[in-house]
Structure formats: C-alpha cells, structure tokens
C-alpha cells in the first residue's frame, strides 16, 4: 500500500493555515478555504492611493487568506500610477482616462480568485470591512457596503438626487435598494461575468451591478459601513444624475420591462377614462380621449413584447 507524500505547505493549508510571503499565517475559521482579489480603480489619487493599499494589506494580512491587490490607473495626470507601482501590487493602466467602469472591468479580468472586492482609492471606504464582507459572501452572490447614515459626509446638494435615484431604482427593481451605487462590495466573479457586456464604462458601473443582481434573483445583502471624507476632489458631475436615471430605466426595461410599461399605460388609461366621462357630460367625444386609450394599448403591447424578449 502506497501513500502520497504531503509537503509541509500542503499539510499546513489543510489544517487551515496559509503560507505567504510573510511566513505562515493562521486563517480565521469563518474565512477558511476562501481567497480574495481586491480591485482598486484610481484616477488622480496620488494623495490617498498608497494609504489605501497599505490599509488593505494590513487588514487582509491579519486574516491569513490568500489575496491579491490590483490597482487600475485610469490615465491619471499626477503620480498615482508611479506610487501604485512602488507598493509592489499588481498595476495596470488604461493609458487614457476611459472611466470608472472601464477600470473596474479591466481589474476584474485580472482577478485570479472567485471572490472579488472593489474599493475606491480616495480613502472613503475603510478596508477593515473587507474580511467580514468576504465571510458574508460565502452564502451570497454579492455583499454591498451600505453607507446609510454615514452619508453625512456627502455634500448636501447631492443628497436629494441620491434619495430620488435610490427610491426610483427600488420601485423598478421591486426590492429596497439601500445604497444603489456604493463603491465597496464583494461578489462572486462567476456571477458577474455574464453581465460584463452590459456594464458601462463610467460611474454608473456600480449602479448597473446592483440592478443586474437584484433584477435577476441573485443573492444580495447590505451591511452597514462608515463612509469617510474623501482625499482630493470628487469626479462626479451634476449631469451624471440624469445619466443614472436613464441607466436605471434602461436596465429595468431590459430585465423587468412590465415594471415600466404597465404603470405608464395605466396612467394613460386613467387619463382617457376621466376625459371620457367629461366628454359624456359635455355630449362630445373628443380625439384626446381616443388617443389616450389607443396610447395605453400601444404601451402595454410594447411592454409585453419587451417582456417576451427579456425572458
């Protein structure tokens, strides 16, 4: 009877430990058998990118699980790319400013592990949430950091727009979306890959991930996090709010079209009904009433066709 030789490293890994560059590290029980790729998109973040990488290293080293850090520079005009390379992590560049979404897609393609985390390089999302979120993701397809009350650091002028966008998206997705575009989340790479062609190049990347997951019955939970004050200036422009609204409508029409077409048709039908009774009282059936009824029927027909296509 022969026995297969087992190396010291294999023996240690089977007992719940990981051999890394710093030596042998014991893996936390809740993270045993897991690994993580951390993708950090960066554009003009020379003041925070090094600290962000160091924070991720400190938190992940303490867990003992295998991990990698991937920084994608989005054509920065400062020393962001140079500083990232100095830290020794995996670094790639878009060469020109292509967008937040483009950077994340490039980083996800580099990821070698099943579990992937995205984290912004501006210091707003603390890295200490990565280990517990990774543990939660064992039974989920995506775990999202919910900024909630921590959004006090967001400029007052942007809060109404965020509330409108979240409320509108929650209605269309038929579930409460606490934080539609949080930049801190952990997800399974295999669950995200089918949606890659739908993901945009710009800031709406995280919004699209949330809608794709929620509208397709994926397991997604939120966990409360603190949201820090960013280092540097925000890259979001006022016009991006309109782009977010258009994106939410587009994704909902793609995955759940009746949620858009049925209410719209009902509104036209209600308008036509009110006008119809008014016309009877005036003893004059108007073209407006007929047009409202016909429009409602056309909208519902389009909704049924869209629903058939999406299914």
Order of alpha helices (4+ residues) and beta strands (2+ residues): alpha-beta-beta-beta-alpha-beta-alpha-beta-alpha-beta-alpha-beta-alpha-beta-alpha-alpha-beta-alpha-alpha-alpha
